[in-house]
Amino acid sequence: MSTDLYRDLKWLPPPPTDWSDRLRSLNSSAETFVADLRRMANFGLDLNQLTRLARTVARARSGGQSLEPLIPLRVGLIGHGTLDLLAPALVGTGLRHGFLLEVIVGAYDQLLQPVLAPESPLRSNHLDVVILSLDWRSLPLSCAPGDADVGASAVDSAMRLINQTLDGIRTNLGATAIVPTLAAPAESLFGGLERSLPGARRWLLDRLNLEIAQRVYDGTEVLLDVAALGETVGLGNWHDQRQWNLAKLPFAEAFVPLYADHVGRTLAAMRGRSRRVLVLDLDNTLWGGVIGDDGLAGIVLGQGDASGEAYLSVQRMALDLRNRGVVLAVCSKNTDEIAREVFRSHPEMLLKEQHIAVFQANWKDKATNLQAIAAELSLGIDSLVFLDDNPAERGLIRAELPQVAVPEIGTDPADYARTLAAAGYFDLISYSEEDRKRAEFYDMNARRAALRAESGDIEGYLASLEMELTLSPFDVTGRARIVQLINKSNQFNLTTRRYTAADVERMQDDPRYFALQARLTDVYGDNGMISVVICCATDESTWEVDTWLMSCRVLGRGVEQMMLRELLESARAEGIRTLIGRYLPTERNALVKDHYADLGFTLLERKADGETVWSLGTSASCKNVPITVTRKGFTEPRTGKSGKTLEDA
């Protein structure tokens, strides 16, 4: 496929011819202003259009207009070359991903100074994120062809500068750094030898990129793989020597929208807004033809035919995504039994029924079916990506369910898989065992749902699950998953506070905090880590619940009762008499607005913004639930003022 796919963001619909007129006509005082603004961002926009969006945002902010529910983020941008034109592109693109960005650009062509200088605007703006922009031409990377020692020394020098910058960001700014790899130049001095010859430029950059990736993997930063981005579009296209000579632009201006979109999807992954479910249409999406009309033998699918192999590539992509944890579902206007027959009987079919968590093949409208899929998976509608060959259906879903991601995939099935991959809906910043098993978790949930339907009562159903809850304090082993849950959980999340790995490590070592991680197994298998609770001592007799979140996969099983029991017992052992809980409402956590009331807390305060404050004495008791609780990793009994251990309390 041509470079146009990436340069023009072709997975997004092209902007209408009257896009500029529509933008000018937006009324910042209208209730629909933010929704309209986001709708204007959800096209394949160029740099000029993104800049105009950013100006519209700036005018609204200066006029005091509320831009909720966009998530505000203050972003620093530092590095090599001219970065000013990136800032408005990031603001405009941020709207597409649900963010209200304020971008503070560091001094021209400076990396370390804006982080260290006391008078730097980056140090006075309380940044959430700092984005680095690195260019090999501005780093101490002198080539020494054939000399491995000199080459290694050059890599060490460059990495030392990068490490100093990242350490300064953490220490002085308290922000999370997004760190890029470096795109190599298109030009080569040694041809095919460039990558293997010690000290040659490509050899240097390969090693430096590996060290950057390792630093990020081992630390708390986030990687932005600019090197892969440059190679995807072609290094000769990514680098524009004229623009570098004229204005020191770090890469070609035409690819600023692509770069900004990759930053946007990285921010989305950091805030738990990556998509989790790929919903597939069937006819002319997974195979050619209409199964209801053409029959099993008449559809186009399989080796030896260009179109048939194209449809296989779509299925292979879906299966690969499932193997890394993306949940698969079907949404098709079809007769259920006829549609399932292809999965069961077609010899070339890669996807099977057991790969599909929810199968919605009927004659209802697709918007209704997509909502049913989200409900059955206990996920928000904004977790879904819908792949459909029919442009009319795509347009309808965008209009009726704008929260669902609907890629433009063109008319050639050979482009479908690549376009889906290019959109980056499922991008991650970390990967855990729970991520890999997520699709299996939802398959097990389907079997649990079948068991519940067979059970005569809820108590019998819960008992038949043979659940075991393992409770542990925060530890190094679970930290990556704890951070991921904190930043991804939106529905069952009482406060939706977000914390980095450094924050979690600090809480783990701070005696004011009591923090739990919980894992759940049952007769069908391991659900993985499913809950995190963080309490903070506000005085000698009170704990406030800072964070309480849980995977929606385990709703309705009484886990929250057992978590509360552990909190009460631990609190009593520490001499705590009162638990305080807060519910901070968001657009996505209405599910838990009655959480504290259901657990027996007393309402203390209801604020104008919807926040509620609750109280519970630690002498309270909990409802009995058929769950076996195992405590693991507590190195010593917690001792309260009474001298009793937790086991005695």
Legacy VTK file of the C-alpha trace (Angstrom):
# vtk DataFile Version 3.0
C-alpha trace
ASCII
DATASET POLYDATA
POINTS 649 float
0.000 0.000 0.000
1.251 3.498 -0.725
2.549 5.971 1.836
-0.826 7.752 1.552
-2.354 5.349 4.091
-0.094 6.714 6.830
0.441 10.278 5.665
-3.287 10.934 5.219
-4.489 8.800 8.179
-6.756 6.901 5.810
-8.312 4.786 8.572
-10.189 7.984 9.394
-12.850 9.323 7.030
-11.640 12.193 4.833
-12.742 15.648 5.984
-15.831 16.936 4.169
-15.334 19.716 1.646
-17.084 22.174 3.983
-14.977 21.203 7.015
-13.671 24.756 7.455
-17.175 26.213 7.318
-18.381 23.714 9.909
-15.522 24.598 12.224
-16.243 28.317 11.925
-19.916 27.724 12.689
-19.276 25.942 16.002
-20.887 27.730 18.926
-18.638 27.528 21.997
-21.577 28.275 24.289
-23.678 25.383 22.967
-24.110 22.266 25.107
-22.899 20.150 22.197
-19.719 22.198 21.635
-17.245 19.617 22.958
-18.965 16.735 21.150
-18.991 18.803 17.958
-15.333 19.680 18.424
-14.383 16.030 18.821
-16.458 15.150 15.775
-14.474 17.706 13.769
-11.241 16.045 14.949
-12.299 12.557 13.856
-11.255 13.025 10.238
-7.929 12.528 8.476
-6.807 16.132 9.022
-3.671 17.815 7.733
-1.383 20.088 9.740
-3.261 23.248 8.785
-6.599 21.809 9.882
-5.169 20.525 13.174
-3.719 23.975 13.823
-7.106 25.571 13.218
-8.679 23.145 15.686
-6.048 24.118 18.256
-6.893 27.808 17.765
-10.575 27.040 18.316
-9.677 25.304 21.570
-7.506 28.245 22.643
-10.319 30.718 22.009
-12.787 28.610 23.971
-10.383 28.312 26.904
-9.585 32.013 26.937
-13.317 32.717 26.997
-13.759 30.544 30.084
-15.717 27.877 28.220
-15.892 24.497 29.974
-14.438 21.716 27.839
-15.513 18.811 30.024
-15.501 15.850 29.722
-12.186 16.143 27.863
-9.325 14.959 30.077
-6.950 17.864 30.785
-3.245 17.095 30.398
-0.333 19.496 30.651
2.389 18.364 28.272
6.003 19.514 27.947
7.773 19.194 24.598
11.570 19.324 24.479
14.307 18.187 22.169
16.175 18.736 18.963
15.197 20.997 16.091
12.148 23.205 15.686
9.208 21.857 17.693
6.765 24.773 17.656
4.639 23.466 14.807
4.149 20.167 16.672
2.349 21.818 19.593
-0.902 22.824 17.800
-0.958 19.482 15.983
-0.824 17.706 19.336
-3.659 19.863 20.715
-5.869 19.220 17.684
-5.113 15.505 17.675
-5.675 15.277 21.424
-9.360 16.011 20.846
-9.618 12.861 18.737
-8.392 10.815 21.685
-10.456 12.611 24.331
-7.779 14.947 25.740
-7.584 18.668 26.355
-3.860 19.282 25.948
-1.896 22.298 27.035
1.546 22.068 25.422
4.564 23.952 26.793
7.470 23.938 24.332
11.025 24.083 25.665
13.781 26.299 24.304
14.929 25.690 20.734
17.178 22.660 20.215
17.717 22.039 23.936
17.257 18.741 25.713
18.730 18.881 29.209
18.611 22.610 29.989
14.789 22.997 30.126
14.680 20.182 32.674
17.433 21.473 34.934
17.187 25.279 34.727
15.239 26.643 37.752
13.643 29.386 35.638
12.483 26.966 32.926
8.730 27.170 32.167
8.649 23.386 32.267
9.517 23.465 35.974
6.779 25.951 36.879
3.856 24.401 34.990
3.224 21.160 36.936
3.471 18.934 33.875
1.782 15.547 33.577
3.845 14.326 30.629
7.061 15.375 28.901
7.610 14.347 25.283
11.179 14.110 24.058
12.042 14.681 20.401
15.446 13.244 19.513
17.422 13.549 16.303
20.662 11.704 15.598
22.165 14.854 14.051
22.051 16.624 17.428
23.513 13.811 19.532
27.215 13.031 20.172
27.256 10.072 17.777
30.519 10.396 15.871
30.992 7.565 13.403
34.079 5.384 13.697
33.651 2.721 10.993
35.369 -0.501 11.985
36.132 0.571 15.570
33.728 -1.125 17.990
35.276 0.481 21.089
34.957 4.049 19.801
31.458 3.277 18.537
30.393 1.879 21.916
31.819 4.953 23.633
29.770 7.200 21.332
26.596 5.278 22.170
27.412 5.553 25.880
27.864 9.334 25.586
24.538 9.781 23.814
22.759 7.514 26.290
24.298 9.386 29.201
22.707 12.623 27.959
19.342 10.912 27.506
19.538 9.321 30.968
20.385 12.659 32.578
17.374 14.204 30.886
15.018 11.411 31.957
16.319 11.444 35.529
15.832 15.230 35.591
12.263 14.891 34.335
11.462 12.438 37.102
13.229 14.381 39.853
12.557 18.011 38.913
9.258 17.804 37.038
7.559 14.753 38.568
6.201 13.927 35.113
6.110 10.808 32.964
8.470 10.952 29.992
7.539 9.729 26.515
10.866 8.688 24.995
11.368 8.191 21.243
13.664 5.899 19.384
15.665 7.587 16.610
14.836 7.262 12.922
17.981 6.462 10.937
18.930 8.542 7.903
17.952 7.202 4.494
21.496 7.628 3.230
24.045 4.865 3.715
27.829 4.961 3.392
28.319 1.193 3.391
25.164 -0.205 1.812
24.226 -3.588 3.236
27.214 -3.476 5.592
25.944 -0.364 7.407
24.019 -2.278 10.069
26.711 -4.838 10.916
29.876 -2.720 10.675
30.922 -1.577 14.183
30.995 2.196 14.468
28.960 2.818 11.292
25.992 5.163 11.699
23.252 2.515 11.437
25.195 0.274 13.837
25.343 3.172 16.315
21.655 3.990 16.024
20.542 0.365 16.332
22.440 0.026 19.586
21.279 3.353 20.936
17.653 2.481 20.156
18.037 -0.836 21.975
19.431 0.949 25.033
16.569 3.473 24.969
14.025 0.650 24.723
15.690 -1.222 27.596
15.746 1.893 29.795
12.028 2.384 29.199
11.232 -1.305 29.746
13.055 -1.321 33.069
11.816 2.097 34.242
8.733 4.272 34.433
8.985 6.020 31.057
6.896 5.264 27.959
8.343 4.403 24.539
7.331 6.077 21.263
8.905 4.059 18.460
9.711 6.830 15.991
12.325 4.616 14.314
9.607 2.109 13.371
7.369 4.949 12.230
10.074 6.283 9.909
10.722 2.843 8.470
6.998 2.244 7.946
6.569 5.302 5.738
10.084 5.037 4.305
13.096 6.861 5.714
13.472 8.774 2.474
9.960 10.163 3.003
10.265 10.674 6.763
13.357 12.861 6.492
13.075 15.993 4.365
16.576 17.423 3.977
15.305 20.744 2.606
13.056 21.311 5.620
15.894 20.374 7.968
18.228 22.844 6.231
15.638 25.629 6.231
13.992 25.236 9.638
15.543 22.246 11.438
12.270 20.334 11.277
12.989 16.912 12.837
10.938 15.127 10.172
8.901 16.014 7.104
6.016 18.384 7.783
3.622 16.094 5.876
3.996 13.473 8.639
3.260 15.752 11.584
-0.391 14.517 11.736
0.831 10.915 11.815
3.357 11.660 14.556
0.711 13.544 16.557
-1.736 10.657 16.228
0.877 8.231 17.554
1.442 10.540 20.522
-2.340 10.706 21.025
-2.755 6.946 21.023
0.216 6.651 23.425
-1.468 9.089 25.819
-4.690 7.093 25.433
-2.864 3.887 26.363
-1.326 5.639 29.382
-4.805 6.636 30.573
-6.437 3.269 29.957
-8.315 4.342 26.855
-6.966 1.741 24.423
-9.644 -0.398 22.809
-10.203 -3.946 24.044
-12.666 -5.569 21.638
-12.586 -6.119 17.869
-16.109 -6.599 16.543
-16.257 -8.220 13.111
-18.832 -8.060 10.375
-19.000 -11.279 8.343
-20.113 -11.067 4.691
-17.459 -9.348 2.536
-15.382 -8.661 5.658
-14.225 -12.118 6.801
-15.052 -13.762 3.482
-16.165 -12.693 0.023
-19.815 -12.974 -0.824
-23.021 -13.368 1.191
-23.315 -16.670 3.007
-27.120 -16.556 3.023
-27.224 -16.239 -0.775
-24.047 -17.950 -1.975
-23.926 -20.864 0.432
-20.882 -22.467 1.999
-19.360 -23.479 -1.329
-20.019 -20.121 -2.962
-18.205 -17.715 -0.653
-14.658 -16.583 -1.504
-12.092 -17.662 1.073
-8.790 -19.491 1.052
-5.470 -20.059 -0.670
-5.021 -19.904 -4.416
-7.278 -16.904 -4.981
-6.119 -13.307 -4.460
-9.375 -12.200 -2.852
-9.666 -15.384 -0.817
-6.167 -14.868 0.567
-6.976 -11.224 1.356
-9.873 -12.344 3.549
-7.591 -14.885 5.209
-5.219 -12.024 6.100
-8.104 -10.271 7.906
-8.831 -13.430 9.888
-5.131 -13.918 10.629
-4.896 -10.363 11.953
-7.966 -10.930 14.145
-6.525 -14.182 15.465
-3.153 -12.562 16.174
-4.903 -9.785 18.078
-6.845 -12.338 20.081
-3.640 -14.199 20.923
-2.251 -10.988 22.444
-5.431 -10.415 24.449
-7.924 -8.522 22.282
-11.459 -9.883 22.654
-13.244 -10.864 19.427
-16.972 -10.518 18.770
-19.275 -10.818 15.761
-21.943 -8.313 14.699
-23.663 -9.271 11.463
-27.030 -9.010 9.785
-27.464 -12.699 9.184
-29.312 -15.797 10.299
-27.407 -17.089 13.306
-27.236 -20.770 12.351
-26.219 -20.018 8.758
-23.491 -17.628 9.885
-22.102 -20.100 12.428
-21.923 -22.844 9.815
-19.001 -21.085 8.110
-17.031 -21.126 11.385
-17.900 -24.768 11.948
-17.560 -26.286 8.494
-15.558 -24.194 6.007
-12.144 -25.879 5.618
-10.282 -22.576 5.012
-11.750 -20.743 7.995
-9.026 -19.699 10.466
-11.416 -18.231 13.026
-13.559 -20.711 14.906
-16.561 -20.288 17.165
-14.429 -20.725 20.273
-12.439 -17.622 19.309
-15.561 -15.426 19.438
-16.584 -14.186 22.894
-19.968 -12.794 21.770
-21.733 -13.845 18.547
-24.485 -11.437 17.452
-25.851 -12.583 14.101
-29.461 -11.504 13.654
-31.569 -8.954 11.770
-31.476 -6.176 14.362
-29.700 -2.920 13.557
-25.977 -3.062 14.231
-25.983 -0.211 16.751
-28.314 -2.238 18.980
-26.132 -5.324 18.596
-22.942 -3.404 19.415
-24.540 -2.133 22.602
-25.570 -5.692 23.472
-21.994 -6.902 22.918
-20.595 -4.240 25.245
-23.212 -5.083 27.879
-22.524 -8.813 27.710
-18.788 -8.189 28.145
-19.417 -5.660 30.958
-17.349 -3.091 29.051
-18.024 0.448 27.922
-19.127 1.010 24.360
-15.885 2.955 23.867
-13.945 -0.312 24.228
-15.158 -1.467 20.808
-13.629 -1.314 17.332
-16.064 -2.270 14.565
-14.699 -3.636 11.264
-17.269 -3.551 8.463
-16.854 -3.386 4.693
-20.141 -1.515 4.190
-19.631 2.292 4.124
-23.314 2.890 4.921
-23.092 0.771 8.078
-19.845 2.481 9.069
-21.426 5.901 8.701
-24.495 4.843 10.652
-22.457 3.573 13.612
-20.322 6.732 13.647
-23.502 8.800 13.798
-25.381 6.698 16.373
-22.464 5.465 18.509
-19.603 7.959 18.127
-17.765 6.268 21.026
-17.168 3.179 18.855
-14.039 3.266 16.676
-14.964 2.513 13.061
-11.994 2.407 10.670
-12.331 3.355 7.016
-11.018 0.275 5.217
-11.640 1.119 1.565
-12.979 -1.310 -1.016
-10.077 -3.734 -1.500
-9.974 -6.559 1.094
-6.198 -6.695 0.635
-6.066 -3.374 2.524
-8.323 -4.295 5.432
-5.786 -5.890 7.790
-3.060 -3.301 7.222
-5.448 -0.408 7.679
-6.752 -1.873 10.933
-3.189 -2.283 12.190
-2.200 1.235 11.090
-4.993 2.774 13.183
-3.355 1.573 16.427
-6.594 1.161 18.347
-5.136 -1.572 20.566
-1.720 -0.008 21.269
-0.268 -0.699 24.718
2.490 0.857 26.808
3.011 -2.318 28.848
2.079 -5.967 28.463
1.259 -8.375 31.268
0.191 -11.983 31.578
-3.329 -10.711 32.254
-3.251 -8.842 28.933
-2.272 -11.986 27.072
-5.053 -13.992 28.704
-7.804 -11.370 28.454
-9.606 -13.084 25.577
-9.536 -16.352 27.538
-10.960 -14.548 30.578
-13.979 -13.434 28.569
-14.440 -16.916 27.100
-14.499 -18.290 30.660
-17.032 -15.588 31.562
-19.331 -16.917 28.858
-19.186 -20.370 30.469
-19.871 -18.814 33.871
-22.898 -17.039 32.409
-24.195 -20.372 31.104
-23.720 -21.918 34.556
-25.581 -19.033 36.171
-28.501 -19.527 33.790
-28.659 -23.170 34.875
-28.448 -22.379 38.594
-31.653 -21.968 40.512
-30.405 -19.153 42.767
-27.508 -16.731 43.059
-26.129 -18.354 46.222
-25.999 -21.726 44.520
-24.328 -20.210 41.479
-21.641 -18.467 43.538
-20.953 -21.599 45.557
-20.615 -23.678 42.389
-17.858 -21.371 41.130
-15.532 -22.505 43.974
-13.867 -19.077 44.099
-10.567 -18.361 45.832
-9.475 -14.763 46.427
-5.761 -14.192 47.053
-4.935 -10.918 48.801
-1.420 -9.483 48.874
0.258 -6.180 49.626
1.751 -4.257 46.704
4.999 -5.831 45.530
7.548 -5.575 42.734
6.159 -8.596 40.888
2.662 -7.192 40.616
3.600 -3.549 40.142
3.257 -3.400 36.346
-0.231 -4.911 36.471
-1.216 -2.712 39.445
-0.211 0.417 37.508
-2.014 -0.862 34.442
-5.235 -1.494 36.377
-5.061 1.928 38.030
-4.710 3.636 34.666
-7.090 1.462 32.650
-10.038 0.915 34.979
-12.798 3.424 34.339
-16.162 1.857 35.155
-15.610 0.153 38.519
-13.339 2.905 39.840
-14.544 5.050 42.724
-12.121 7.974 42.269
-10.400 7.352 38.894
-7.132 8.677 40.280
-4.141 7.766 38.101
-0.704 6.799 39.382
2.633 5.965 37.785
4.913 3.076 38.693
7.001 5.518 40.745
3.873 6.580 42.653
2.947 2.968 43.380
6.477 2.205 44.566
6.326 5.231 46.864
3.007 4.085 48.360
4.395 0.595 48.864
7.168 1.998 51.063
5.101 4.689 52.842
3.694 3.504 56.227
0.714 5.858 55.851
-0.651 3.675 53.045
-2.372 0.322 53.221
-2.592 -1.143 49.716
-3.989 -4.454 48.485
-3.873 -6.350 45.219
-6.331 -9.180 44.678
-6.365 -12.182 42.357
-9.322 -14.484 41.792
-9.498 -18.074 40.629
-12.555 -20.281 40.214
-13.589 -23.612 38.793
-13.084 -22.306 35.251
-9.580 -20.934 35.717
-7.501 -17.952 36.808
-9.082 -14.502 36.430
-5.744 -12.808 37.142
-5.392 -9.648 39.190
-8.887 -8.211 39.447
-8.858 -5.543 42.163
-6.708 -2.860 43.759
-7.497 -0.923 46.943
-5.384 1.886 48.388
-6.096 3.460 51.769
-4.272 6.401 53.322
-4.192 7.288 57.021
-5.502 10.840 57.447
-5.084 10.751 61.234
-4.442 8.188 63.958
-7.946 6.760 63.823
-9.049 7.203 60.181
-8.251 5.615 56.843
-9.523 7.229 53.647
-10.025 4.987 50.630
-7.938 6.736 47.995
-8.524 4.158 45.244
-10.896 1.228 44.903
-11.170 -0.405 41.527
-12.145 -3.786 40.178
-12.326 -5.555 36.846
-15.879 -5.575 35.529
-15.334 -9.202 34.518
-15.993 -10.276 38.125
-19.022 -8.141 38.895
-21.797 -9.735 40.880
-19.660 -12.342 42.637
-19.319 -10.707 46.057
-15.625 -9.870 45.704
-16.189 -6.329 46.995
-17.640 -7.746 50.227
-14.502 -9.787 50.838
-12.263 -6.824 50.019
-14.179 -4.743 52.567
-13.807 -7.517 55.157
-10.029 -7.411 54.681
-10.031 -3.610 54.995
-12.023 -3.730 58.220
-9.861 -6.430 59.795
-6.627 -4.700 58.795
-7.910 -1.335 59.990
-8.929 -2.724 63.379
-5.498 -4.298 63.784
-3.947 -0.868 63.178
-6.204 0.854 65.708
-8.282 2.527 63.007
-11.881 3.244 63.971
-13.306 4.814 60.801
-13.127 4.243 57.038
-13.914 7.210 54.777
-14.852 6.564 51.152
-15.340 8.989 48.279
-17.151 8.593 45.012
-15.913 11.069 42.375
-18.293 10.850 39.407
-16.996 10.698 35.830
-18.728 10.109 32.523
-17.848 6.402 32.804
-18.111 5.284 36.458
-21.834 5.646 37.169
-21.783 1.875 37.698
-20.367 2.385 41.216
-22.286 5.436 42.398
-24.080 3.267 45.005
-21.022 1.190 45.896
-20.564 2.537 49.415
-24.279 2.590 50.128
-24.530 -1.080 49.104
-21.672 -1.926 51.494
-23.382 -0.255 54.460
-21.497 3.057 54.587
-23.315 6.169 55.848
-23.542 9.231 53.605
-21.727 12.213 55.168
-21.788 14.762 52.364
-23.115 15.258 48.847
-21.334 18.002 46.907
-22.582 20.163 44.063
-20.341 18.427 41.517
-21.828 15.024 42.418
-19.020 13.881 44.719
-20.243 11.931 47.727
-18.402 11.224 50.992
-19.176 8.128 53.077
-18.239 6.733 56.486
-18.143 3.274 58.057
-17.020 2.240 61.541
-14.490 -0.575 61.556
-16.633 -2.532 64.010
-19.042 -3.225 61.133
-19.542 -6.735 59.800
-19.747 -7.967 56.204
-22.149 -10.144 54.301
-21.005 -13.751 54.055
-19.967 -14.769 50.527
-18.828 -18.271 49.432
-15.256 -17.211 48.607
-12.149 -18.728 50.134
-9.680 -15.984 51.061
-5.925 -16.577 51.098
-3.497 -13.955 52.402
-0.055 -14.054 50.817
3.075 -11.933 51.025
2.417 -10.242 54.369
5.862 -10.495 55.949
4.702 -9.880 59.529
1.391 -9.562 61.388
0.136 -5.993 61.466
-0.003 -4.794 65.064
-2.453 -2.162 66.255
-2.426 -0.035 69.401
-4.226 -2.740 71.321
-1.302 -5.087 70.769
-3.475 -7.570 68.871
-2.235 -8.989 65.612
-4.416 -9.005 62.525
-5.100 -12.703 63.040
-6.346 -11.987 66.594
-8.478 -8.951 65.736
LINES 1 650
649 0 1 2 3 4 5 6 7 8 9 10 11 12 13 14 15 16 17 18 19 20 21 22 23 24 25 26 27 28 29 30 31 32 33 34 35 36 37 38 39 40 41 42 43 44 45 46 47 48 49 50 51 52 53 54 55 56 57 58 59 60 61 62 63 64 65 66 67 68 69 70 71 72 73 74 75 76 77 78 79 80 81 82 83 84 85 86 87 88 89 90 91 92 93 94 95 96 97 98 99 100 101 102 103 104 105 106 107 108 109 110 111 112 113 114 115 116 117 118 119 120 121 122 123 124 125 126 127 128 129 130 131 132 133 134 135 136 137 138 139 140 141 142 143 144 145 146 147 148 149 150 151 152 153 154 155 156 157 158 159 160 161 162 163 164 165 166 167 168 169 170 171 172 173 174 175 176 177 178 179 180 181 182 183 184 185 186 187 188 189 190 191 192 193 194 195 196 197 198 199 200 201 202 203 204 205 206 207 208 209 210 211 212 213 214 215 216 217 218 219 220 221 222 223 224 225 226 227 228 229 230 231 232 233 234 235 236 237 238 239 240 241 242 243 244 245 246 247 248 249 250 251 252 253 254 255 256 257 258 259 260 261 262 263 264 265 266 267 268 269 270 271 272 273 274 275 276 277 278 279 280 281 282 283 284 285 286 287 288 289 290 291 292 293 294 295 296 297 298 299 300 301 302 303 304 305 306 307 308 309 310 311 312 313 314 315 316 317 318 319 320 321 322 323 324 325 326 327 328 329 330 331 332 333 334 335 336 337 338 339 340 341 342 343 344 345 346 347 348 349 350 351 352 353 354 355 356 357 358 359 360 361 362 363 364 365 366 367 368 369 370 371 372 373 374 375 376 377 378 379 380 381 382 383 384 385 386 387 388 389 390 391 392 393 394 395 396 397 398 399 400 401 402 403 404 405 406 407 408 409 410 411 412 413 414 415 416 417 418 419 420 421 422 423 424 425 426 427 428 429 430 431 432 433 434 435 436 437 438 439 440 441 442 443 444 445 446 447 448 449 450 451 452 453 454 455 456 457 458 459 460 461 462 463 464 465 466 467 468 469 470 471 472 473 474 475 476 477 478 479 480 481 482 483 484 485 486 487 488 489 490 491 492 493 494 495 496 497 498 499 500 501 502 503 504 505 506 507 508 509 510 511 512 513 514 515 516 517 518 519 520 521 522 523 524 525 526 527 528 529 530 531 532 533 534 535 536 537 538 539 540 541 542 543 544 545 546 547 548 549 550 551 552 553 554 555 556 557 558 559 560 561 562 563 564 565 566 567 568 569 570 571 572 573 574 575 576 577 578 579 580 581 582 583 584 585 586 587 588 589 590 591 592 593 594 595 596 597 598 599 600 601 602 603 604 605 606 607 608 609 610 611 612 613 614 615 616 617 618 619 620 621 622 623 624 625 626 627 628 629 630 631 632 633 634 635 636 637 638 639 640 641 642 643 644 645 646 647 648
